Amino acid sequence: MFRVGWLAAMVAVTVLALLPIDQLQLPVFDWWDKAQHAAAFVVLTAWALLLWPGATGRVLVGMVAYGAGIELAQWAVGWRFAEWADWAADAVGVLVAWVLVRGVRRCLGGLWFIP
């Protein structure tokens, strides 16, 4: 059930990232946009790390690759814009999630995971 929820969240983020937006704001650098990227990747990555506790490396690499894939897809669709800064924000979110989950696991003796 938790894995289905995670997969649904991944699909929702992908769809939202690729939806056409009539009026894109194009600031040189928008902190709120970057915060949203990082927050989404903190949640998705932490969730995945809890679902697959024995696959930390694969989860981290997979989530960074997913972020790159979203940026490439945004570039390819033509009505969205790919940004290196968005991918960097995604990677920061992955790193924050790893640190948080690792800290929680250490505090709880490594026993915290979702079966």
Buried (B, 14 or more C-beta within 10 A) or exposed (E): EEEEEBEEBBEEBBEEBBEEEEEEEEEEEBEEBBEBBBEBBBBBBBBBBBBBBEEBEEBBEBBBEBBBBBBEBBEEBEEBEBBEBBBBBBBBBBBBBBEBBEEBBEEEEEEEBEE
